[in-house]
Amino acid sequence: MKILCSILAVIVGAIVSMVAWIIVVSIGHAIIPPPEALQDSDAFRKLMGDPEAMRKMAEEMQTGALVALLIAWQAAAFFGGGAAALSAGRKRCLHAGIIGFFVLLASVAWMMIIPHRDWMKVTGLLLPLPMSLLAGKLVSLLFPAPAPQPQLPVYQA
């Protein structure tokens, strides 16, 4: 039963993580629109086939758009990790760390698709796991797990 609760906690954390990422990226795109090649799926597919054009597009991206993406990765790690920790009820930092690891993997995958600047690579690799662990620790402090009830000895005559 404990493993089922852990699996469900990670699923809840992953869903919350994706929703947080989508919300923050949408806000970022509303403030600073991404390059046109990233707005149209057909144009993006064509761009994927041309590494030189992809590199050029990445170099021309506004710093604000990259910062919004970085904030989205961290929000995904924080809120997803917090949701996983809250759902788990036990070993909260472990469950939050699993979400942080998944966000880290997603960040690496995105960096492999679109070349990023060095500062994006460094922060994108260093921050997701600590952000999710911070969320797990905050959940542990704000919502302490109930203490186990002592078992009374059963005497048989």
C-alpha positions in Angstrom: 0.0 0.0 0.0 2.9 2.4 0.8 4.4 1.9 -2.7 1.0 2.7 -4.3 0.8 5.9 -2.3 4.3 6.8 -3.4 3.5 6.2 -7.0 0.4 8.3 -6.8 2.3 11.1 -5.0 4.8 11.2 -7.9 2.0 11.2 -10.5 0.3 14.1 -8.7 3.6 15.9 -8.4 4.3 15.4 -12.2 0.9 16.7 -13.1 1.2 19.8 -10.9 4.7 20.3 -12.3 3.5 20.3 -15.9 0.6 22.6 -15.1 3.0 25.0 -13.3 5.4 25.0 -16.2 2.6 25.7 -18.7 1.2 28.6 -16.6 4.6 30.3 -16.2 5.6 29.8 -19.8 2.2 31.2 -21.0 2.7 34.2 -18.8 6.3 34.6 -20.1 5.0 34.3 -23.7 2.3 36.9 -23.0 5.0 39.4 -21.8 7.7 38.5 -24.3 6.5 36.7 -27.4 8.9 33.9 -28.5 10.4 33.9 -32.0 7.9 33.2 -34.7 9.6 29.8 -35.5 8.6 28.6 -32.0 5.0 29.8 -32.4 4.1 27.7 -35.4 4.4 23.9 -35.2 5.2 23.5 -39.0 7.9 26.2 -38.8 9.3 24.5 -35.7 9.5 21.2 -37.5 11.4 22.7 -40.4 13.7 24.5 -37.9 14.4 21.1 -36.2 15.8 19.8 -39.5 18.3 22.7 -39.8 20.7 22.8 -36.8 22.4 26.0 -38.1 19.0 27.8 -38.2 18.1 26.5 -34.8 21.4 27.8 -33.4 20.9 31.2 -35.0 17.3 31.4 -33.6 18.5 30.5 -30.1 21.2 33.2 -30.3 18.6 35.8 -31.3 16.1 35.0 -28.5 15.6 37.8 -26.0 17.2 37.3 -22.6 13.8 38.0 -21.0 12.3 35.0 -22.8 15.1 32.8 -21.6 14.6 34.0 -18.0 10.9 33.2 -18.3 11.8 29.7 -19.4 14.2 29.3 -16.5 11.6 30.6 -14.0 9.1 28.0 -15.5 11.6 25.2 -14.9 12.1 26.2 -11.3 8.3 26.8 -10.7 7.7 23.3 -12.1 10.3 21.8 -9.8 9.0 23.8 -6.8 5.3 23.3 -7.1 5.5 19.7 -8.4 7.9 18.8 -5.6 5.7 20.4 -3.1 2.6 18.6 -4.4 4.4 15.3 -4.4 5.7 15.8 -0.9 2.2 16.8 0.4 0.6 13.8 -1.3 3.2 11.4 -0.1 2.7 11.9 3.6 6.0 10.2 4.4 9.6 10.6 3.1 8.5 13.9 1.7 11.9 15.2 0.5 12.5 12.0 -1.3 9.2 12.3 -3.3 9.9 16.0 -4.0 13.4 15.1 -5.1 12.0 12.6 -7.6 10.0 15.4 -9.2 13.1 17.7 -9.2 15.0 14.9 -11.0 12.2 14.6 -13.7 12.3 18.4 -14.2 16.1 18.2 -14.5 15.7 15.5 -17.2 13.1 17.6 -19.0 15.4 20.6 -18.9 18.3 18.6 -20.3 16.0 17.3 -23.1 14.9 20.9 -24.0 18.5 22.0 -24.0 19.4 19.3 -26.4 16.5 20.3 -28.8 17.2 24.1 -28.7 20.8 25.3 -28.0 20.9 27.5 -24.9 23.3 30.1 -23.7 25.9 28.9 -21.1 24.2 30.7 -18.2 20.9 28.9 -19.0 22.7 25.6 -19.1 24.3 26.1 -15.7 21.3 27.4 -13.9 19.0 24.9 -15.7 21.1 22.0 -14.4 21.8 23.3 -10.9 18.5 24.6 -9.7 15.6 22.1 -10.3 16.7 19.6 -7.7 17.4 22.1 -4.9 14.1 23.9 -5.7 12.1 20.7 -5.4 13.9 19.7 -2.2 13.2 23.1 -0.8 9.5 22.6 -1.5 9.6 19.2 0.2 11.3 20.6 3.2 8.7 23.5 3.4 5.9 21.0 3.2 7.4 18.9 5.9 7.7 22.0 8.2 4.3 23.5 7.4 2.4 20.2 7.4 4.0 17.8 9.8 3.1 14.2 9.4 1.0 12.9 12.2 2.9 11.1 14.9 2.4 7.3 14.9 0.1 6.2 17.7 1.8 4.0 20.2 0.5 0.4 20.2 -0.8 -0.8 23.5 0.5 -4.2 24.4 -2.1 -7.0 24.2 -2.0 -9.4 27.0 -3.4 -12.8 26.6 -4.3 -14.9 29.5 
